[in-house]
Amino acid sequence: MLGRIKAILKQNGYTLYTEPYRLNIVGLRNDSIIPNRFDDEIHVFYTKQDGSWNYHIWPATTDPGTFWLNNPSYEQGTAILAQGQYLDSYAIGKHKGLYDSLIQNRPVTVIRDYDRDALLDFYNGERQTGNFGINIHRAESSGSTKLINKYSAGCQVFQDAHDFEQFMVLCEQHRRLYGNSFTYALGDFRSMRRVTVKRVIAALSVSAAMALGWMVFTD
């Protein structure tokens, strides 16, 4: 899995950090358009002093919940974070003034879901770039949250409070070493499947070439 995530970053020309304990934070969006479920993932990985990789996968949502889709706080519609890598766009700060999380502090691009229904619309809304408070935070303060509901109006939200605590420990370590600046990338599971298919095709091509070479050699 880690190899495929790194391949997606490389394929898209995204930055991959290899300094010890400098975090790579990647959200992977499920291809489902059904809202209000924590069916996405946040992947965090970094090298250790010996050059080996540590890798975490946590359930999350990268999409807004049904409440905000039906009741957008912006006239243009509820924000859905667009795929891409947002360099140095996050810093540790207080989410709504309540608890430490990663706070958006540079522009990101969102898609405005304007039709006010309970389905996620990734393609037809207006794209906007700016500071919209698209933070990375948790849902309930303890335990695992079943439904997104009001916990995301476009934010990237951890389903489980303990997972989020682990994440913030890593963020604090990153801040001590590299300052209060974090990069976030968002992709989708379809990208992972495309990478896998390409690798399979490449492997089959190599196998076929080797087989052909062996046949020519033995003739």
Secondary structure, DSSP 8 states (H G I E B T S, - for coil): -HHHHHHHHHHTT-----SBT--EEEEEE-S----SB--EEEEEEEE-TTS-EEEEEEEEESS--HHHHHS-SSTT-EEEE-SEEEEEEEEEEEETTTEEEEEE-S-EEEEEE-S-SSS--SSSSEEEEE-----EEESSSSSB-SB-GGG-SS-EEESBHHHHHHHHHHHHHHHHHH-S-EEEEEEEHHHHHHHHHHHHHHHHHHHHHHHHHHHHHH-
